[in-house]
Amino acid sequence: MSAKPSAGHGSELKWFKSSYSTDDGPACVEVAATPRTIHIRDSKHHHGPQLTVGPRQWASFVSYAAGR
């Protein structure tokens, strides 16, 4: 999996979604990272709710999701 920038949606954050996600395919999450927080949102609902976690929590989630 690689990341690609999502289209700009009036946010100062630089959002990325999986290269496996397509504009006409299934919904995907987008992620924007800052030095202290990771922001997560639904790629189909840019203005909907966002989840924000710290880098350690994000690393734990990614490791768990990858099955490691």
Sine and cosine of phi, psi and omega as CSV:
sin_phi,cos_phi,sin_psi,cos_psi,sin_omega,cos_omega
0.00,0.00,0.65,-0.76,0.11,-0.99
-0.78,-0.62,0.19,-0.98,-0.03,-1.00
-0.95,-0.32,0.51,-0.86,0.11,-0.99
-0.69,-0.72,0.62,-0.79,-0.02,-1.00
-0.89,0.45,0.65,-0.76,0.09,-1.00
-0.99,0.13,0.25,-0.97,0.02,-1.00
-0.89,0.46,0.55,-0.84,0.02,-1.00
-0.90,0.43,0.68,-0.73,-0.01,-1.00
-0.75,-0.66,0.62,0.78,0.06,-1.00
0.96,0.29,0.38,0.92,-0.02,-1.00
-0.92,-0.39,0.54,-0.84,0.07,-1.00
-0.98,0.20,-0.20,0.98,0.05,-1.00
-0.99,0.17,0.51,-0.86,0.06,-1.00
-0.98,-0.17,0.97,-0.25,-0.08,-1.00
-1.00,0.06,0.61,-0.79,0.04,-1.00
-0.78,-0.62,0.56,-0.83,0.15,-0.99
-0.73,-0.69,0.29,-0.96,-0.06,-1.00
-0.86,0.51,0.58,-0.81,0.09,-1.00
-0.93,0.38,-0.26,0.97,0.07,-1.00
-0.97,0.23,-0.26,0.96,-0.02,-1.00
-1.00,0.08,0.68,-0.74,0.05,-1.00
-0.87,-0.49,0.29,-0.96,-0.01,-1.00
-0.93,0.38,-0.46,0.89,-0.02,-1.00
-0.95,-0.30,0.10,1.00,-0.04,-1.00
-1.00,-0.09,-0.33,-0.95,-0.03,-1.00
-0.92,0.40,0.37,-0.93,0.01,-1.00
-0.89,0.45,0.47,-0.88,-0.02,-1.00
-0.62,-0.78,0.25,-0.97,0.09,-1.00
-1.00,-0.09,0.43,-0.90,0.11,-0.99
-0.88,-0.47,0.50,-0.87,-0.06,-1.00
-0.76,-0.66,0.67,-0.74,0.12,-0.99
-0.77,-0.64,0.78,-0.62,-0.06,-1.00
-0.94,-0.35,0.65,-0.76,0.20,-0.98
-0.85,-0.52,0.14,-0.99,-0.01,-1.00
-0.85,0.52,-0.47,0.88,-0.08,-1.00
-0.91,-0.40,-0.21,0.98,-0.06,-1.00
-0.61,-0.80,0.45,-0.89,0.13,-0.99
-0.88,-0.47,0.81,-0.58,-0.01,-1.00
-0.97,-0.25,0.71,-0.71,-0.04,-1.00
-0.79,-0.61,0.70,-0.71,0.04,-1.00
-0.55,-0.84,0.25,-0.97,0.06,-1.00
-0.98,0.20,0.79,-0.61,-0.05,-1.00
-0.92,0.39,-0.35,0.94,0.00,-1.00
-1.00,-0.01,-0.17,0.99,-0.03,-1.00
-0.72,-0.70,0.95,0.32,-0.09,-1.00
-0.84,0.55,-0.54,0.84,-0.06,-1.00
-0.99,-0.14,0.14,0.99,0.03,-1.00
-0.98,0.18,-0.19,-0.98,-0.03,-1.00
-0.91,0.41,0.44,-0.90,0.04,-1.00
-0.82,-0.58,0.51,-0.86,0.11,-0.99
-0.96,-0.29,0.70,-0.72,0.02,-1.00
-0.82,-0.57,0.77,-0.64,0.01,-1.00
-0.72,-0.70,0.24,-0.97,0.06,-1.00
-0.99,0.12,0.28,-0.96,-0.02,-1.00
-0.85,0.53,-0.62,0.79,0.01,-1.00
-0.91,0.40,-0.68,0.73,0.02,-1.00
-0.90,0.44,-0.65,0.76,0.02,-1.00
-0.90,0.45,-0.71,0.71,0.01,-1.00
-0.88,0.48,-0.64,0.77,0.04,-1.00
-0.90,0.44,-0.69,0.72,0.02,-1.00
-0.88,0.47,-0.73,0.68,-0.03,-1.00
-0.88,0.47,-0.68,0.74,0.04,-1.00
-0.89,0.46,-0.69,0.72,0.03,-1.00
-0.90,0.45,-0.72,0.69,-0.04,-1.00
-0.90,0.43,-0.52,0.85,0.01,-1.00
-0.98,0.18,-0.14,0.99,0.02,-1.00
0.98,0.21,0.49,0.87,-0.02,-1.00
-0.97,-0.26,0.00,0.00,0.00,0.00
